[in-house]
Amino acid sequence: MSDNTWQVFDLDDVTAKLKGEAVEYLEFLNVPALNCGIYFLPAGSNDMQAPHDEDEVYVVLKGKARMRLDEAERKVGPGSLLYVGAATEHSFFEIEEDMTLLVFFAAGAAGHKGG
């Protein structure tokens, strides 16, 4: 997106670009070592993602759900920080409230499309 060595983003401005009607991933940073985006999951929706080739970190900004990581499950909500290693099966389910997540993908994520 940019050749700058640093950038500043306003979280409210980034999340305001979400349509909020369906599952949506909005990338706002894509540099060689890192990819960042906002992932939105409406209440009651299905998170259909497949394992990724990159490590990733989720920060739950809003909403409540359960998350499945391989065979483990746990409740997540605002303030939850989730690390998911590359190739790990994972998904959000029983999405009780609209969820907004900040997502960071590690190196190798250039051109990544999805939460």
C-alpha positions in Angstrom: 0.0 0.0 0.0 2.9 2.3 0.7 6.7 2.5 0.6 6.8 4.5 3.8 8.8 3.2 6.7 6.0 4.1 9.0 2.3 4.8 8.9 -0.4 5.9 11.3 -3.9 4.5 11.2 -6.9 5.6 13.2 -8.9 2.6 14.4 -12.2 4.4 14.2 -11.5 5.5 10.7 -10.5 2.0 9.6 -13.5 0.3 11.2 -15.9 3.0 9.8 -15.1 1.6 6.3 -16.8 -1.7 7.2 -20.2 -2.3 5.7 -21.3 -4.3 8.7 -23.8 -6.5 6.7 -21.9 -9.7 6.1 -18.6 -11.4 7.0 -16.0 -9.0 5.8 -12.2 -8.6 5.8 -10.8 -5.1 5.2 -7.0 -5.0 4.7 -5.4 -1.7 5.7 -1.7 -2.5 5.7 0.3 -4.9 3.5 4.1 -4.7 3.7 6.6 -7.4 3.0 6.8 -8.7 6.7 3.2 -7.9 7.8 -0.4 -7.8 6.8 -3.1 -6.1 9.0 -6.8 -6.0 8.6 -10.1 -5.7 10.3 -12.3 -8.8 10.3 -16.1 -8.4 10.9 -18.5 -11.2 11.7 -22.1 -10.4 12.2 -24.0 -12.1 15.1 -25.2 -15.5 13.9 -22.9 -15.7 10.9 -20.6 -18.5 9.9 -16.8 -18.1 9.9 -15.8 -20.3 7.0 -12.1 -19.6 6.9 -9.5 -22.3 6.2 -6.1 -22.6 7.8 -3.6 -20.0 6.6 0.1 -20.4 5.6 1.0 -17.6 8.0 1.0 -17.2 11.8 -1.6 -14.7 12.9 -2.8 -12.7 15.9 -6.4 -11.7 16.5 -7.4 -8.9 18.9 -11.1 -8.9 19.7 -12.3 -5.3 19.7 -16.0 -5.9 20.0 -18.4 -8.9 20.2 -18.6 -12.3 21.8 -18.2 -15.8 20.3 -16.5 -19.1 20.8 -13.3 -20.0 19.0 -12.2 -23.4 17.9 -8.4 -24.0 17.6 -7.8 -27.6 16.3 -9.7 -29.6 19.0 -9.8 -26.9 21.7 -12.6 -24.4 22.2 -12.9 -21.3 24.3 -15.1 -18.2 24.8 -13.6 -14.9 23.4 -14.7 -11.3 23.8 -13.4 -7.8 23.9 -9.7 -7.7 24.9 -9.1 -11.4 24.0 -5.7 -11.8 22.3 -5.4 -14.9 20.2 -2.3 -16.4 18.6 -2.9 -18.9 15.8 0.0 -20.8 14.3 0.3 -21.3 10.6 -1.8 -24.2 9.3 -3.9 -24.5 12.5 -7.6 -25.2 12.0 -9.5 -22.4 13.5 -12.9 -20.6 13.3 -15.3 -18.5 15.3 -18.7 -20.0 16.0 -21.7 -19.3 18.2 -21.3 -15.6 17.4 -23.5 -14.0 20.0 -22.8 -10.3 19.1 -21.4 -8.6 16.0 -17.6 -9.2 16.2 -14.9 -6.8 15.1 -11.3 -8.1 15.2 -8.0 -6.6 14.5 -5.9 -9.2 12.6 -2.1 -9.3 12.1 -0.6 -11.8 9.7 3.2 -12.6 9.8 5.7 -12.6 6.9 4.5 -14.2 3.8 1.1 -12.6 4.0 1.5 -10.4 0.9 -1.7 -10.4 -1.0 -3.6 -12.4 1.7 -7.3 -12.2 1.4 -9.3 -13.3 4.4 -9.6 -13.4 8.2 
